[in-house]
Amino acid sequence: MPNRREFLKSTLAFGAAGAAAATRLSREEVEAWAAASPIKIAHREGNMLRQSSPGVYELASKIAGLSGIEVQTTRSNLWDRDTVLTYKRESHRWNSRTISMGGSLPTGGTLLEPGPCEQSLRKTIRAGEILGANVVLVPGFRETCPRMDDEASYGPVVQLLKKLAPIAEDAGIVLGLELSLTTDEYVKLLGLVSHPAVRAYWDATGTESMVHNGEGIKGIEVLGASIVQMHLKNNREPLMEVPGLVDWSKAWPAIKKSGFEGWFAFETPHASPEACIEETKKNIAWVMRSSS
């Protein structure tokens, strides 16, 4: 008897063959269709609303092309069961997915404190599983980022991530590391953890802003399909066409070539919900035009 993976594989293969026969597509056309990855665009809750609210899903529903939300876990009190269930109901009501859990650590909490960090991430994974999120963002910037030239600094982080990776995987979640590391340091850290449920969460502009000149695009090229999700910003919305820290005329081809299939999450503040709607519409149009 075929296992679940074999069954799905045979079913998908039959579906693709059936589609080809029904529409007279060539084998090459079917393969091209199967290989294509849609552009999936989300926004960060913390940049859409000044105060956390499950109303963020209704706001998102008013923006054509925006189909996901990165929620702010601790700011939005999503460790609380009643609150997370309210977010889940509103997500379904407005047909807007919760794609990732940002703000996974409380104020003052850092990746360099394994004990408290473990408890925070366990609770965030639990909340993410309820919401159907696929990613828990694990931050570490500058002084809260492990130093990859010092085993005393990165060793406990590696052990923590190895411990949590199977727990995240069992919940259908990937721990996305957004750190102030160079590309080579990311490669080293991910290699030490060596688990598919621990991957890079890439922010090309953020990487450039942390004085890693040229690393924003290099990371896309080197890490490629192992990047689970990307933050997307370049100057202030809706001025993304103005030259900034990242040359997007080079970044988009690198993204397409890399095999990245995750979500892009806008991460720029707006003056009001009304401004969020209008400015995000312009930026979605920019993404679709620039990435085509």
C-alpha positions as CSV (number, residue, x, y, z in Angstrom):
1,M,0.0,0.0,0.0
2,P,1.5,3.4,-0.9
3,N,2.3,5.8,1.9
4,R,0.8,9.3,2.1
5,R,3.7,10.9,0.2
6,E,3.6,8.4,-2.6
7,F,-0.2,8.7,-2.8
8,L,-0.1,12.5,-3.1
9,K,2.7,12.2,-5.7
10,S,0.7,9.8,-7.9
11,T,-2.4,11.9,-7.5
12,L,-0.7,15.1,-8.5
13,A,1.0,13.4,-11.4
14,F,-2.4,12.1,-12.6
15,G,-3.9,15.6,-12.2
16,A,-1.1,17.2,-14.3
17,A,-1.5,14.6,-17.0
18,G,-5.3,15.0,-17.0
19,A,-4.9,18.8,-17.3
20,A,-2.6,18.3,-20.2
21,A,-5.0,16.0,-22.1
22,A,-8.0,18.2,-21.4
23,T,-6.3,21.4,-22.6
24,R,-3.8,19.9,-25.1
25,L,-0.8,21.4,-23.2
26,S,2.6,20.1,-24.1
27,R,4.7,18.3,-21.5
28,E,7.0,21.3,-21.4
29,E,4.0,23.6,-20.7
30,V,2.8,21.4,-17.9
31,E,6.2,21.3,-16.3
32,A,6.5,25.1,-16.6
33,W,3.1,25.5,-14.9
34,A,4.1,23.1,-12.1
35,A,7.4,24.9,-11.5
36,A,5.9,28.4,-11.4
37,S,5.7,29.9,-7.9
38,P,3.2,32.7,-7.4
39,I,4.2,36.0,-5.8
40,K,2.7,35.9,-2.3
41,I,2.5,39.2,-0.5
42,A,1.8,39.9,3.1
43,H,2.2,42.8,5.6
44,R,3.4,43.1,9.1
45,E,0.6,43.7,11.6
46,G,2.9,46.1,13.7
47,N,3.3,48.4,10.6
48,M,-0.3,48.4,9.6
49,L,-1.9,49.3,12.9
50,R,-0.4,51.4,15.7
51,Q,-2.3,49.2,18.2
52,S,-2.7,45.5,17.8
53,S,-6.1,44.3,16.8
54,P,-7.8,41.3,15.2
55,G,-9.2,44.0,12.9
56,V,-5.9,43.8,11.0
57,Y,-7.5,41.1,8.9
58,E,-10.4,43.3,7.8
59,L,-7.9,46.0,6.9
60,A,-5.9,43.5,4.8
61,S,-9.1,42.4,3.0
62,K,-9.4,46.0,1.6
63,I,-6.1,45.7,-0.2
64,A,-6.2,43.8,-3.5
65,G,-3.2,41.5,-3.8
66,L,-2.5,41.4,-0.1
67,S,-3.3,37.9,1.2
68,G,-1.4,37.4,4.4
69,I,-0.5,38.9,7.8
70,E,2.6,38.5,9.9
71,V,1.2,39.0,13.4
72,Q,3.0,40.5,16.4
73,T,2.9,37.7,18.9
74,T,3.7,39.2,22.3
75,R,2.4,42.7,21.4
76,S,-0.9,41.2,20.4
77,N,-1.1,38.9,23.4
78,L,-1.3,35.8,21.2
79,W,0.0,33.5,24.0
80,D,-3.4,33.9,25.4
81,R,-5.8,31.2,24.1
82,D,-8.9,33.4,23.9
83,T,-7.0,36.1,22.0
84,V,-5.4,33.7,19.5
85,L,-8.8,32.1,18.8
86,T,-10.3,35.5,18.2
87,Y,-7.5,36.2,15.7
88,K,-8.2,32.8,14.1
89,R,-11.9,33.6,13.7
90,E,-11.2,37.0,12.1
91,S,-8.6,35.4,9.8
92,H,-11.2,33.0,8.5
93,R,-13.9,35.7,8.4
94,W,-11.9,38.0,6.1
95,N,-10.1,35.2,4.2
96,S,-6.7,36.5,5.1
97,R,-4.0,34.1,6.2
98,T,-1.7,34.3,9.2
99,I,1.5,33.5,7.5
100,S,4.0,34.1,10.3
101,M,4.5,34.9,13.9
102,G,6.7,38.0,14.4
103,G,7.5,39.5,17.8
104,S,8.1,36.0,19.2
105,L,10.1,37.2,22.2
106,P,8.9,39.6,24.9
107,T,10.5,43.0,25.4
108,G,14.0,42.4,26.7
109,G,14.0,38.7,25.7
110,T,16.9,37.6,23.4
111,L,18.1,34.5,21.6
112,L,21.2,34.7,23.8
113,E,19.2,33.7,26.9
114,P,18.4,30.0,26.0
115,G,16.1,29.3,29.0
116,P,13.6,32.2,28.7
117,C,13.9,32.1,24.9
118,E,13.0,28.5,24.8
119,Q,9.8,29.0,26.8
120,S,8.8,32.0,24.6
121,L,9.4,30.2,21.4
122,R,7.5,27.1,22.6
123,K,4.5,29.3,23.4
124,T,4.8,31.1,20.1
125,I,5.0,27.8,18.2
126,R,1.8,26.7,20.0
127,A,0.0,29.9,19.0
128,G,1.3,29.6,15.5
129,E,-0.1,26.1,15.1
130,I,-3.5,27.3,16.2
131,L,-3.4,30.2,13.7
132,G,-2.1,28.0,10.9
133,A,1.1,30.0,10.5
134,N,4.1,28.4,8.8
135,V,6.9,30.5,10.2
136,V,8.0,31.7,13.6
137,L,10.4,34.6,13.3
138,V,13.4,34.4,15.6
139,P,15.2,37.7,15.8
140,G,18.7,38.6,16.9
141,F,20.2,42.0,16.1
142,R,23.6,43.4,16.9
143,E,24.3,42.9,20.6
144,T,21.5,40.2,20.8
145,C,22.9,38.3,17.8
146,P,25.3,35.3,18.4
147,R,28.9,36.0,17.5
148,M,29.9,33.4,15.0
149,D,33.6,33.7,15.8
150,D,33.0,32.8,19.5
151,E,31.7,29.3,20.2
152,A,30.7,30.4,23.7
153,S,28.3,32.8,22.1
154,Y,26.9,30.7,19.3
155,G,27.1,27.2,20.9
156,P,24.1,27.6,23.3
157,V,22.1,29.1,20.4
158,V,22.8,26.1,18.2
159,Q,21.8,23.7,20.9
160,L,18.6,25.6,21.6
161,L,17.6,25.6,17.9
162,K,18.4,21.9,17.6
163,K,16.1,21.2,20.6
164,L,13.3,23.3,19.3
165,A,13.5,22.3,15.6
166,P,11.6,19.0,15.9
167,I,8.9,20.7,18.0
168,A,8.5,23.3,15.3
169,E,8.5,20.7,12.6
170,D,5.8,18.7,14.3
171,A,3.6,21.8,14.4
172,G,4.2,22.4,10.7
173,I,6.4,25.5,11.4
174,V,9.8,26.7,10.4
175,L,11.9,28.8,12.7
176,G,13.0,31.7,10.6
177,L,16.2,33.3,11.8
178,E,16.4,37.1,11.1
179,L,19.9,38.0,12.4
180,S,22.6,40.6,11.9
181,L,25.0,38.1,10.4
182,T,26.9,38.1,7.1
183,T,25.9,35.5,4.5
184,D,28.9,33.3,5.4
185,E,27.9,33.4,9.1
186,Y,24.4,32.4,8.2
187,V,25.7,29.5,6.3
188,K,27.9,28.4,9.3
189,L,25.0,28.7,11.8
190,L,22.5,26.9,9.6
191,G,25.1,24.2,8.9
192,L,25.7,23.6,12.6
193,V,21.9,23.3,13.3
194,S,21.4,21.2,10.2
195,H,17.6,20.9,10.4
196,P,15.0,21.7,7.7
197,A,12.8,23.4,10.3
198,V,15.5,26.1,11.0
199,R,16.1,28.4,8.0
200,A,16.9,32.0,7.2
201,Y,14.4,34.8,7.3
202,W,15.9,37.3,4.9
203,D,15.7,41.1,4.9
204,A,17.9,42.5,2.2
205,T,17.5,46.1,3.2
206,G,17.9,45.3,6.9
207,T,21.0,43.4,6.2
208,E,22.5,46.3,4.3
209,S,21.5,48.7,7.1
210,M,23.6,46.7,9.6
211,V,26.8,47.6,7.7
212,H,27.1,44.4,5.6
213,N,27.6,46.2,2.3
214,G,26.6,44.0,-0.6
215,E,25.3,41.3,1.7
216,G,21.6,41.9,1.0
217,I,21.7,40.4,-2.5
218,K,24.6,38.0,-1.8
219,G,22.5,36.3,0.8
220,I,19.7,35.8,-1.7
221,E,22.1,34.3,-4.2
222,V,23.9,32.0,-1.7
223,L,21.1,31.0,0.7
224,G,18.5,30.8,-2.1
225,A,15.7,28.3,-1.7
226,S,16.7,27.8,2.0
227,I,15.3,31.2,2.8
228,V,11.8,30.7,4.3
229,Q,10.4,34.2,4.1
230,M,11.5,37.8,3.2
231,H,10.8,41.2,4.6
232,L,10.4,43.7,1.9
233,K,11.2,47.3,2.2
234,N,13.3,49.9,0.5
235,N,13.2,53.5,1.8
236,R,9.7,54.5,2.8
237,E,6.5,53.2,1.2
238,P,5.2,54.1,-1.3
239,L,8.6,55.3,-2.6
240,M,10.1,51.9,-3.3
241,E,11.1,53.0,-6.8
242,V,13.5,55.6,-5.3
243,P,17.1,54.1,-5.1
244,G,17.9,52.9,-1.6
245,L,20.1,50.5,0.2
246,V,19.2,47.7,-2.2
247,D,19.3,47.8,-6.0
248,W,16.0,46.0,-6.7
249,S,16.8,45.8,-10.4
250,K,19.4,43.3,-9.4
251,A,17.6,41.8,-6.4
252,W,14.5,40.6,-8.3
253,P,16.5,38.6,-10.8
254,A,18.5,37.1,-8.0
255,I,15.3,36.1,-6.1
256,K,13.8,34.5,-9.2
257,K,17.0,32.6,-9.9
258,S,17.3,31.5,-6.3
259,G,14.3,29.2,-6.2
260,F,12.7,31.1,-3.3
261,E,9.0,30.2,-3.0
262,G,8.1,31.9,0.3
263,W,6.1,35.0,1.2
264,F,7.2,38.6,1.0
265,A,6.0,40.6,4.0
266,F,6.0,44.4,3.8
267,E,7.6,46.0,6.8
268,T,7.2,49.7,6.6
269,P,4.9,52.0,8.8
270,H,2.0,54.0,7.5
271,A,0.5,57.2,9.0
272,S,-3.0,55.7,9.2
273,P,-5.1,52.7,8.1
274,E,-6.3,54.7,5.1
275,A,-2.7,55.4,4.1
276,C,-1.8,51.7,4.6
277,I,-4.5,50.8,2.1
278,E,-3.5,53.3,-0.6
279,E,0.3,53.0,-0.1
280,T,0.3,49.2,0.0
281,K,-1.8,49.0,-3.2
282,K,1.0,51.1,-4.9
283,N,3.7,48.9,-3.5
284,I,2.0,45.7,-4.6
285,A,1.8,47.1,-8.1
286,W,5.5,47.9,-7.9
287,V,6.3,44.4,-6.8
288,M,4.3,42.7,-9.5
289,R,5.7,45.0,-12.2
290,S,9.3,44.8,-11.0
291,S,9.3,41.0,-10.4
292,S,7.7,40.0,-13.7
